[in-house]
Amino acid sequence: MVIVNVHKSEAEDFEAELRRHKRSRDEFEIAATLQKPFSQQAGVISPYGGTITIKNKRSGAERTYPTGYGSSWVADFSADLEGRVL
C-alpha cells in the first residue's frame, strides 16, 4: 500500500520495520502531509518534506514525525514500537 506524500524508499523502510516488529499496517492510521516550501538542505531540494502522523487504532496513541531529506522518522517510529509508545 502506498503512503501518499512520502518517498517510496521511506515507505518501503516503514513496511520493513513493521515486519521486523511483527506488526501489521492495519493496526495504524497513517496521514502524511507535504509542507511547502519544500525542504532544502545542502543544496538538495526534496519534494517529500513534511510530516507523517501514525496513530495506533487500538490504543489511540499517536506520534507525528518530520519526513523528507535527512529525516529519521522510520528509525524514530521503530524506536517508538520498541518502547511500546505505539
Buried (B, 14 or more C-beta within 10 A) or exposed (E): EEBEBBBEEBBEBBBEBBEEEEBEEEBBEBBBEBBEEBBEEEEEEBEBBBBBBBBBEEEEEBBEBBBBBEBEBBEBBBEBBEEEBB
